Every structure is written in structure tokens, then in C-alpha cells.
Amino acid sequence: MKEGIVLIAHGSLDPEWSRPFERIALSLAAKLPAVAVGLAFLEHGPSLDETVTALVAKGAGSIRVVPVFLGQGGHVKEDLPRLISEAARPGVKLLLEKPVGEQPQIIEAIASAIAGTR
């Protein structure tokens, strides 16, 4: 059974907005070639359900849903658990992780990037 990862972000009508998320997904897929990586958006892009369907079609039986958000707001606390429930498939485990912005290395990377711009 293959592992899958869905990176989920807010979404925007502006196509330039999604480019950093696409780069993250491509980089992650290169670092984890045995893992099926997908990208989903709450608005204006492939939905979580669509992306889960695509990963299951690639053989994923366990899928980590990683919010590419800085913190836990209403989308992470309320919307994502509901969307994960709606995207559930028999025999497929979906696990909602904490937003990436809450990880210490991300906080430090952002602070370092800002400090380095002086």
C-alpha cells in the first residue's frame, strides 16, 4: 500500500498565487519519490476530494493531509475536518496534520528570511 500526501492551501483566482505551493509539491515529490503527492485548495483549484481520488487511483492507501497554513484558524479547525470526512474512502486512512507554519523549523526559516532582507 502506497503512502500519499496532500498539501492543502486556501486557494485564489490569481494563478500566480498558487505557484509557491506548486513548487513545494514538486520539491516534496522529488524528495519522496515513493510517495504520491498532490495539491488541493479550499477554493479555486482541485478540491481535497478530487486530490484524494487521484492519489487513491495511484495506489495510496494512507494519506497525510498537510495544511499549508501558518496557524490554526477556522479553515484548519472546522473546514478541514469536515472535508476530510467527506473525502473518506473505504480502506483509505486520511490523517490531518498540524499546519506547517506551527513547525519550529518553519518559524525559524521565516524569521531568518526576514532578518536576512535588511
N, C-alpha and C positions, 0 to 999 in steps of 0.2 A: 504494500500500500504506500503510495507516494504522499509526501507532505506538500501542502500548499500554503502560500502566504498571500493575503490580500492586504494591500496598502489602501486605506480609505481616507479620503480628504473631503473637504467641503464641496468644492466644485465652483465653476464660474463659466459664464458665457464667453469670456475672453479666452481664446485659445492659448495665448501667451502665459496665462496664469497656471496652466497645467504642466508646462514644460519642466519645472524643477521636480515635480512628482514623477513624471515620466523618466527623468534621468535617475532618480532614486530607484525606481523599479528596475530599470536596465542594469544599474550597478549591482543591485541585490541579486538579480538573476545571474549575473556573471560570477558573483562571489559564491552562490549556492546553485550550481548547475543541476543538481539532482532534485531541486525543489521547484514546483510550479509557482510562478509569481504572477500576480495580477494586480490591477489598479482599478479602484472603484471610487465613485464620487456620490455624495449625498444629493447633489444637484448637477444637472447638465453634463452627464457623462455616463459611462457604463455604471449601472446600479450594483449594489452589493449582490443582489440576487443573480444578475447577469454574469458577474465575475465568478461567483461561486459555481454556477452552472458550467462555465468554461473550464474552471480548474478541475471539477469533478470529471468532465469529459476527458481531461488529460490524465486521469487516474488518481487524483488527490482524494484521500480518504480521511485526512486530518488537515484542517485549515486554520491557521492563525490569522485573525483579523486584527491588523495593527493600525490604530488611528494615527494619522499623520497630522496631529494637532499638538499645540503647545501645552494644553491643560485640559482638565475635565470640566466641560460646560454641559449645557443641555443636550447637545448632539451626542456626546460620549456617554452621558449618564442615562439618557432617556431614549433617544432615537436609535442608537446603535444596538442596544439590547433587543429592541423591537424588530429592527431589520434583520438581525441575526436569527431571531425566532422565525421570521417569515422566510428566510433563506435556507432553513433547515432541510436536510435531505436524509432519508433513511440510510443508516450505516456510515454517515459522514459526521465527524466531530468538528464543530466550529468553536473556537476559543477566542474570546475578546480579550485583547491585551490592553495594558495601560497606554495612554498616549505617549508617543516618542518624546515629546517635549518634557516629560517628567523624569526622563532618564538622566542621571548626573552627567554622563559624558556629553549629552546633547546640550545641557545647560552650560557646561564649561566651553564647548565648542562655539556656542553663540556668543558668550562673553568674550572669548578670545578673539573671535572675528570682529566684534565691535571695538575692542581695545586696540586691535591692530590697524584700525582705519584712521587713527589720529594722525 
